[in-house]
Amino acid sequence: MNEKNPFVFVVDDDASFRDSLRDLISSAGLDVQTFASAPEFLASPRPDAASCLVLDVKLPGLSGLDLQQELAKLDVQIPIIFITGHGDIPMTVRAMKAGAIEFLTKPFRDEDLLNAVEQAINRSRQLEQFTNKTDQVKRSSQDDRRSKITFSEIVGQSAALRRVLKEVETVAPTDSTVLIYGETGTGKELIARAIHNLSLRRSNPFVKLNCAAIPTGLLESELFGHEKGAFTGAIAQRIGRFELANRGTIFLDEIGDIPLELQPKLLRVLQEREFERLGSTQTVHTDARLIAATNANLAERVDEKRFRSDLYYRLNVFPVMVPPLRERREDIPFLVRHFVQKYARRIKKPIETIPPPAMDALSEYQWPGNVRELEHFIERSVILSHDSTLQPPLDELGKQKIAPPPTVPGSIRAKLKEVEREHVLQMLKDTKWIIGGSTGAAARLGMKRTTFHSLVKRLGIERPT
């Protein structure tokens, strides 16, 4: 592959905003080329290097969406990040459905743009690798390579991590709902993205939402959208995440924080694939695959009446357990080198050496914040280093004095399976072991009969003679 520094192209008619984007992206160590219009971009020669396009939706003459369509006609495969204003949502929906990798609404955080650019460049490299493969390679081999590329951001070689990636490869080609369990900072979103990128929906949008980050009163609007005037402050129509994710994947992080009163509406979307925007009587249909994640024990929340059991079983079709970093310590050296390289390039520091004592100390630490804590610590270490040797502030690890989370007796998976088995068994008893029909156990749990049979078999439940 070309080893040239990746190029980022910026197309925006606002000169001052265009210049600020150039300075921001350049500060990350990337080459930037800016254009004031779509025709100017189309007429310019472009370097032969992995790249991405940061594109304003509203442009004079040829709009951003028109430029996207023109590039598709020319078979120019370049990942696009759309920059939009608040009034551009309908056009943004069309752009995402046409394959844009991300859209950011002004004003946005610098870090959000840089992360989107990094993701787009990785996608561009993937496209280049796929283009260079010959058509004579068997499809199975292509799938193997796609898996390796998809997992390039998931760093490590431990048995625990390999087990998770095997589960990802198994469930990705299906349309089944996936529930990802794991502590905060373990990389649940990376797993969700890997599932999407390995699925048949990979060319369609991946839309994410952290349910814990949205106030309860606004969460319904974020999920399903609203009409103008639906409530005080609703000055324009808003498209919800489920509508944006049509034919793609929606990732709901911290699913356990969805309030009880909103859970029936989420259950309806999963069962019927339809909903109404707030303030509207028109039914909207969506073909979005749901991947959810949580750091909570949803089975316990069901017992505590804080989470609906029918929604839980709709979500828990295919559980994936992401292990905490302390349970895959052999991956820490790989992660350290990965993050050192990432931030050394971004901050423009030539870090070449990691002292063995420092690596030993990093490997022995518990990392209660998991991979996210490790990444932030390495970023700070790179900033503090004054030469080509990494100089991590190891004394800070001792000062934190954070004990590892208590170990739950037995594995989480076994505990969940026990609760699940008891619930299914009780449902069978309540229905006198009738599985099919509108009042059978399968219908009560919102499952297909065949799915329920598989669940019963997996749980080792047998009808008493």
N, C-alpha and C positions, 0 to 999 in steps of 0.2 A: 504494500500500500504506500501511497505517497507520504513522505515524511515531512512535507512542508507544514508550516504552522497553519492551523485552521483559519479560514477567513469567515468573518461574520459580515453579512451585508445588511445595511439599514436603509429602508426606504420610508421617508417621512417628509412632508412638505413644510413642516415647521422647522426653520433653520436652527433656532436655539435649542429646541428639543432634540433635533438630530445631532447637534454637536455634543450635548450632554450624554446622549447614548453612546456616541463614539468614545468620549473620555472614559465612561464607566466600563465599557467592554475592553478598551485598551488597557485599563488598569488591571485587568485579569490576565494580561499577557497574551491577548489575542489580536490578530490583525483585523482591522475594520475598514470597510469601504462604504461610503454613504452616497445616497442618491436622493434627489428632490422629487422624483416622479417615477411612475411605473415605466413609461417609455424610455426614460434615461437608463433605467436598470436593464431593460431588454436589449438596448443597443450597445451595452458595454461588454467588453471581453471580461470573462471571469476566470480567476486562477483555478488550476487543476488541483484542488485540495479539498479535504473534508470541510464542509461549511454549513451555515444555516442562514436563514433570512428573517430579519426582524422587520415586520411589515405593518404599517398603519392601515387600518381598515378604510378610513375615508381619505381618499386622495383626489386631487383635481383631475378630471378627464377619466383616465383608466383607474378604477378603484382597486383597492387591495384584493378584493375577491375576484375581480376581473383578471388581475395579474396572476393570481393563483390558477385560474382556469387556463390562461395562456401558457403558463409553464407546463401544465398537465398536457396540453395539446402538443407542446414541443418535446414531451417526454423528458423534461428536466426534473429530476428527482432531488429536491432540496427541502429539508424540513423547514416549516414556516412557523414562526411565533407571531401571532397577531397582537397588536396594541390597539385597544379600543377605548372609546369614551362611553359614558353611561348610556347614551342614546343609540349605541351601535349594536345592542344585544341581538335583534332579529338577524342582522347580517352576520354576526358572529356565529349564530347557530348554523347558518348555511356554511360558513367557513369550516367549522369543526366537523360537520358532516362530510365535507369534501376532503377531509384528511389533515387539517392543520394540527400541529403537535401540541400547541398550547395557546391560550389567549390570556392577556393581562389587561385589567381595566385600570385606566389612569385615575388617581395616582397609584403607583405600585412601589413596592420595596426594591431597592437595588439588588438585594440578595435573591429575590424571586426571579428577576430577569436573568441574573448570572447562572442560577440553577437551571432555568429553562434553556439557556444557551448551551450549557454543558450537556444537558440531555439531548438537545437537537444535534450537536456535533457527534455525540456517540451514535445517534440514529443514522447520521450521514455516513459515518464509517461503516456501519452495518450494511447500508445500501451499497457502498462501494465494494465491500467484501462479497456480497451476494452477486453483484454484477460481474465480478471477475471469475466466478465459478462457471465451469463448463456445463452445457446442457446434458452431457453424457453421464453425469453422476446420478446414481439412483436416488429416488425420493427419500428413502430412509436415511441416507447419508446427509442429504440436505437438512432433514429434520434434526439430525445430531448436531450439525454445525450451527443451526439456528438456536438450539438450546445453549450451546457454548457462548454464542454472542449475547443471547438474552441474559445469561447469568454473569456477564462480564463485570457488572457492578456489584454482584454479591460475592464478596471476597472470603475465601477460606477453603480448606480441604478436609475438615473434620468429618467423622462418620455421622455426627448429629446433623450437620449442615447438608451432607449428601443425601440423607434420608428425606429432608424437607424438599430438596430440589427434585428428588425422584417423585415425590407426591405432586409437585407442581407439574412435572411433565405428564403425569397420569391424568390429572383433572383439567389441564389447560384446553385440550381439544374439545371438551364438552361444553355445554351451556349451563352446567350445574352451578348452583350457588355455593360459594366457598366462604367459610368462617375461619379467619386466621386468629389464633390465640398467641399471645406473647406479652412479655413485660414491656413497659415503655422503653423505647430506644433500641429494640431488637431488630428493626428493619422490616416491619410488617408491610409498609408501603412498597418496598422493593420487591417483596414476594408477590404482592398484588399486581405490580407492573409486569413482573415476569410471566404471571399467568395470562395476563392480557396479551403480551407480546408473542406468546406461543400459541394463542388461540386464533380461530378463523376471523375474529373481530379485530385483529391487530391493526388493520388499516383504518379503523374507525375510532372515534374519540375515547380517551380514557379520562373520565371526569371524577374528581375526588372531592370529598367534603369531610372535615373533622366535626363530628356531631357535638363534641364537647366544647368546641370553640365558638359555637353560634348560640346566642341567647335563645331561651325556650320559645319566646314569642315570635322569633324570626325564622326558626328552623323549618316550619312548614312551608314558608315562602321559598326558602332556599331549596328545599327538596322538590316542591311541586309548582312553584311560580305563583304569580298573582296578576290580576288585572288592574288597570288604572282605577283608582278610587276604592279598591277593595278594603282599605283601612287607612287611617290617618297617616299621611306620609307616603302613600302609594301614588306617586305622581306620574308613573308610567308603567306600562306592562313589563313584567319580569318573567323571563323563561327560567324554569326550575332545572335542577341538575338531572333529574330523570329524563326530562325532555332533551336536554343537551346530549345525554349519553345514548340516545336512541341508536340501535344497531351496534353500539359499542359496549363499554364497561363502565359501571359506576362503582367507585370505591368509597364506602362509608366507614371511616375510622371512628373508633370509640362508640360503636353501635350500642353499647350498653347504657349510654347516657341519653338515648332517645326517651323523652317523657312518655308515661303510660298512655296519656290521651292521644298521642300521635301514633302509637304503635299499630292500631287497627288500620290506619291509612297506609302504613308501610306494608302491612300484611296483604292488603288488597292489591297493591301494586305487584307484589310477588305472585299472587294467585291469579289475578285477572289481567295483569299487564295494562292497567288503565287507572286514570285519576282525573280530578278536576283542579284547575288552578283556583286559588283563593279568589272569591268574587265572581266566579264563572260557573255556569251550568253545563258548559260544553265538555264532553268527555274527551280526554287526550289519551291516545294509545302509545305505548312505548315498548320497544324490544331491547331493553337494556339488561345486560347480565350484571348481577349484583355480587360483589366481593365485599365482605364486611370484615372488620377487625376489632378486637377488644383486648384489654389487659385485665378484664374482670372475669369472674367465674359466673357465666350467665345461668348455669344450672342452679347455683345457689340463689341468684336473684329471682329465678322462677319460684323456688321454694319460699322466698320471702315476699312473694306477690309484687315484686318490683319490675318484673318482666313477664310478658305473656308467654305461656307455654307453647301455644300454637305458632307464634312468631319465632320462638326459639328453635322449634323443630323445622320450620321453613328455612331458617338460616343455617342450621347445623347439618346440612346435607353432606358436606365434605369438610370436616375440620382439619386444619393444618396447625400443628404446634411448632412455633418458632422458639428454639431454645435460648435461654439467656447466655450472655457471653461467658459467664463463669463456668458454664457447662460445656464450652468448646474452646478451652484455653489455647489449644494448639493452633487456633486461627488467629490469635492476637498478633504474632509477628507478621503475618501476611497483611493484616489490617493496618498495622503501624506503618509498614512500608508503603502501602497504598495511599494512606492519608498524608504521609510525608511528601510523597511525590506530587499529590494533588495540590497541596498548599504551598509547597516550594515553587511549583510552576505558577500558581496564582499570585503569590507574593513576590515572585522573582528572586528567590534565594536558592543558590546552588547547594542544597543539602545532599551530601554524598555518603556520609557515615553516620551510623547509629551505634553508639557504644554498647558493647555486649552487657555491661552491668545495667545500663538503662533499659535495654530490652528485657532483661531478666526481671527487673522491678515492675515494668509495665505488664509482663505476663503473669506475675504473681498477684497483682492487685485485683480486688473483687469486681470492680466496675459495676456498681449498683445501677448506674444509668445506662449500662450496656454499650452498644456500638456508638450511639449518639454521644455519650459522655467521652468515650475514647477519641472520637473524631474532634470534638471541641478542644480536648486536652492537647492533641497533636497540633491543631491549628495554632493554639497559643504557644506551644513549644517552638514551632517554626518561626513565629514572630520574635520570640525571645532569643533565638540562636543568632550568634554574631559571625560565624564562619561556616565552613562546609560540614561541620559536625553538629548533629542535633543535640541541643542542650535542654532537655525537658526539666521543668521545675518539679522534681520528684518529691521535694519536701511538702508540696501542696497535697499530695495524695495522703500522706500521714496526718496532716492537719485536718482533713475532712472527717476522719473517724466515722465513716458511715458503715454500719454493719450490713452485711448482705441480707436480703429479704429472707424471712424465716422459711424453712423448707416445709412444704405441705406433706404430711404423712402419705406415702404412696405417690405415684406419679399423677400429674394433673389429668392425663389421658385416662388412667384407670378410674379416677374419681368421677370424671364426667361420664364414663361408660356405665358406672354403677348407678348413678342418678338416672341416666337415660334408660337403662334396663328396667328400673323400678317403675318409671313413669309409663313406659310402653306396656309393661305387664299389667299395671293397674287399668290402663285403657282397655286392654283385651278382656279383663275381668268385667269391667263396666258394661261392655258390649256383648258379654257372653260369648266371646271369641268369634264374633262376626266381624270379618275384615272388610268385605265389599259392601256396596250400597251406600246410600246417602247418610245412613246412621251408623255405618260400620266404623271400626277403629281407624282405618286408613283415612276416611273422609274427615273424621274428627281431628286428626293431626294434620290435615291439609296435604296429604300425600297421595300419589298414585298407588294403586293396589300393588303393582309390581315392585315399586320402591319400598313399600311397607314390608312386603315379603322378604326383600333383601335385608332390611333393617332387623327384622325378627331373627333371621338366620345369622346375621353378624353378631347379634347380642346373645346367641345361644339359647333363645327362648323356645321351649317345646310345650305343646298343649298337654295338660295332664290327662291320663287315660281314665 
